[in-house]
Amino acid sequence: MGRSTRAREVAISSDKASSWVYCEEFVPEDDVLLRARERAGQLGCTPVTAGTGAALSVLAATAGARAVVEVGTGAGVSSLYLLRGMPEDGVLTTIDLEVEHQRAAKDAFTEAGLRPARTRTISGRALDVLPRLTDGVYDLVFVDADKESAAAYVEQAVRLLRPGGVLAVSGALWHDRVADPARRDETTTAVRELGRTVRADERLLPALLPTGDGLLVAVKR
Ligand SMILES: C[S@@+](CC[C@H](N)C(=O)[O-])C[C@H]1O[C@@H](n2cnc3c(N)ncnc32)[C@H](O)[C@@H]1O
């Protein structure tokens, strides 16, 4: 049996929707995360799901990530998850063009009792900021901003990561449109193309996780 046939058989022989919800709720969120999520809602910026957040914590912990870059701070939900997986002396550099979003994220960091030295918030367009960061010294780069520039962020991420460092990109299934070839709108096409590019990149070892809205992960060889 071919691999794709086998994957389809598994998909139709079990209730994937309820399994997905079960996975998303598997690690419950505490009050700090719930309040950060509430601020995100008030600002109209969509945070990562609980399942994606838990996966980010695990990735950060597995990589022993002391130096992490996040593209798209939002109200700080994913930042909190990344920081929870990092060691006590780890520093998160997080970039967003919306000062108001970063203000909300800073409230979340304070509420979480994080020392100010644990976070470096940079406001600006990611494509202006990323080229100023040092080559090959970061353990993990998480991309969660505008999809149209995601390919450029990934190219920067590969430059920033040390060998063995981890790349993670949210929204890789883009509202379940990416897997449907009939969906050809601009954003869906860009996200689908990004998946192909990462998969074909010999510098990277990729996997596409169905958590949240799809989490594309890769290790830099
Ligand atoms: C989906 S939200 C991030 C959510 C956040 N990662 C979380 O889980 O809490 C996307 C963020 O990317 C920021 N953004 C969009 N385009 C950007 C750009 N060109 N440069 C930097 N930040 C950008 C938005 O202001 C927004 O805060």
The ligand as a Tripos MOL2 file, in Angstrom:
@<TRIPOS>MOLECULE
LIG
   27    29     1     0     0
SMALL
NO_CHARGES

@<TRIPOS>ATOM
      1 C1         -1.0730   36.2220   14.4510 C.3       1 LIG1
      2 S1         -0.4470   37.6210   15.2900 S.3       1 LIG1
      3 C2          0.8130   36.9440   16.3360 C.3       1 LIG1
      4 C3          0.2590   36.1830   17.4880 C.3       1 LIG1
      5 C4          1.2990   35.7520   18.4930 C.3       1 LIG1
      6 N1          2.3830   35.0200   17.8620 N.3       1 LIG1
      7 C5          0.6590   34.9040   19.5660 C.2       1 LIG1
      8 O1          0.5160   33.6890   19.3850 O.co2     1 LIG1
      9 O2          0.2520   35.4690   20.5890 O.co2     1 LIG1
     10 C6          0.5220   38.3300   14.0080 C.3       1 LIG1
     11 C7          1.3440   39.5400   14.4760 C.3       1 LIG1
     12 O3          2.2530   39.8380   13.4290 O.3       1 LIG1
     13 C8          2.4050   41.2310   13.3900 C.3       1 LIG1
     14 N2          2.8820   41.5900   12.0350 N.ar      1 LIG1
     15 C9          2.2080   41.5580   10.8660 C.ar      1 LIG1
     16 N3          2.9890   41.9330    9.8440 N.ar      1 LIG1
     17 C10         4.2030   42.2070   10.3890 C.ar      1 LIG1
     18 C11         5.4490   42.6330    9.8500 C.ar      1 LIG1
     19 N4          5.5950   42.8750    8.5320 N.pl3     1 LIG1
     20 N5          6.4890   42.8100   10.6900 N.ar      1 LIG1
     21 C12         6.3560   42.5690   12.0250 C.ar      1 LIG1
     22 N6          5.2010   42.1600   12.5960 N.ar      1 LIG1
     23 C13         4.1370   41.9740   11.7890 C.ar      1 LIG1
     24 C14         1.0080   41.7780   13.6980 C.3       1 LIG1
     25 O4          1.0810   43.1010   14.1710 O.3       1 LIG1
     26 C15         0.5200   40.7780   14.7450 C.3       1 LIG1
     27 O5          0.7530   41.2380   16.0510 O.3       1 LIG1
@<TRIPOS>BOND
     1     1     2 1
     2     2     3 1
     3     2    10 1
     4     3     4 1
     5     4     5 1
     6     5     6 1
     7     5     7 1
     8     7     8 2
     9     7     9 1
    10    10    11 1
    11    11    12 1
    12    11    26 1
    13    12    13 1
    14    13    14 1
    15    13    24 1
    16    14    15 ar
    17    14    23 ar
    18    15    16 ar
    19    16    17 ar
    20    17    18 ar
    21    17    23 ar
    22    18    19 1
    23    18    20 ar
    24    20    21 ar
    25    21    22 ar
    26    22    23 ar
    27    24    25 1
    28    24    26 1
    29    26    27 1
@<TRIPOS>SUBSTRUCTURE
     1 LIG1         1 GROUP 0 **** ****
